[in-house]
Amino acid sequence: MSFTEIVNGTGELIQSSFLILKSLKQTPNIIFISVFSALFIGWVIKMVKYNKEAEKSGSMK
């Protein structure tokens, strides 16, 4: 197996993955945005909670 065959095989694999993404349309984008938005909102809620607790106890934020 030559290096050229490996590179060509990798290129074909990447091209086929783009064909799959093209058929899914906006679904992957919606999933990624939803997951990361939920994680971000959860992180902000925890930050607010920890800051309130730090103010109560007089410790550092």
JOGI-V908974 format. One record per residue. N is the residue number from 1. RES is the residue in one letter. PSI is psi as a letter, one per 20 degrees, with the letter a starting at -180 (999 if undefined). Layout:
BEGIN
N,RES,PSI  N,RES,PSI
END
This chain:
BEGIN
1,M,p  2,S,r  3,F,h  4,T,g  5,E,h  6,I,g  7,V,g  8,N,g  9,G,g  10,T,g  11,G,g  12,E,h  13,L,g  14,I,g  15,Q,g  16,S,h  17,S,h  18,F,h  19,L,h  20,I,g  21,L,h  22,K,h  23,S,h  24,L,i  25,K,c  26,Q,i  27,T,g  28,P,h  29,N,g  30,I,g  31,I,g  32,F,g  33,I,g  34,S,g  35,V,g  36,F,h  37,S,g  38,A,g  39,L,g  40,F,g  41,I,g  42,G,g  43,W,g  44,V,g  45,I,g  46,K,h  47,M,g  48,V,g  49,K,g  50,Y,h  51,N,h  52,K,g  53,E,h  54,A,h  55,E,h  56,K,g  57,S,i  58,G,j  59,S,r  60,M,q  61,K,999
END
